[in-house]
Structures are given as structure tokens and as C-alpha cells.
Amino acid sequence: MPFPYLDHVNLQTANLADMSRFYEDALGLEKGPRQPFRGFDGTWHYSGGKAAVNLVEVKRPRDPKSFQIEHLAFRGEEMESFLEILREMKIAYDIAIVPDVEIRQVNLHDPDGNHIEIQFAQSKEGDISPFAG
């Protein structure tokens, strides 16, 4: 049975405000309604009208060696506009060109160090050089 789409990713963070701002401002995922869970705070960020990234506040930062997800990936549009936002926000990224598939992968990390990949269809090339933030 194939799955029609990824429902959401749930990330724990001791850095809720910065993480929420990153997903909203850098990735353009709007903050939206969240179930009224008791005992912990969090924010939900939406993509295409669906909750995609659920942030859950925890008291202590997790051990950076305990990554459970290698990366999460989104499909993007308007790569050059997205790269402009990352440069303005001084967010480091690099770009992988996937041979024979016509995809450009922009790789970056959120404030907690989670790897995020944004896939763009190949288009006329703009400045695709890496940015060190």
C-alpha cells in the first residue's frame, strides 16, 4: 500500500522560539493551529495547508549525536528567491546537483542542527555557489 504523502515530522527542541522562527521565516512554513496537548508547549508549521513540521518543546537540548532523522525534504519552487532569503538571514547552505535527474538539492540545517533538503527542478542557473553563512 503506497502512502500518498508525508504527513508530518515531529522535532523536539529546547529552542522553540528560534526553531519556530526558522521554519516560518527561512522556509516559509506558516505557523498554524495546534492540538491543545497538555504538559508541553510547541508549534505546528504548515505546508500546502497541512501540518508538516511539528515542534515540541523539551527542557534540555538533545545530544547532537542522537540524531534519529538523517534529513527531512521538501519540494521547492523559485530556488533563486529561496537562496536570497537564506543569504539575507546568513544561513549556511550548499547545493548538490543530482546527475541524470534534473534536480538541485539545497542542503541546510535548522538552529538545532537538523539536516533539511529542499529539492528544486533544474531551471536556468542562477548563483548556485555554496554560502557559509
Secondary structure as UniProt FT lines:
FT   STRAND          9..13
FT   HELIX           16..21
FT   HELIX           22..26
FT   STRAND          30..32
FT   STRAND          42..47
FT   TURN            48..49
FT   STRAND          50..57
FT   HELIX           64..66
FT   STRAND          72..75
FT   HELIX           79..88
FT   TURN            89..90
FT   STRAND          93..98
FT   TURN            99..102
FT   STRAND          103..109
FT   TURN            111..112
FT   STRAND          115..121
//
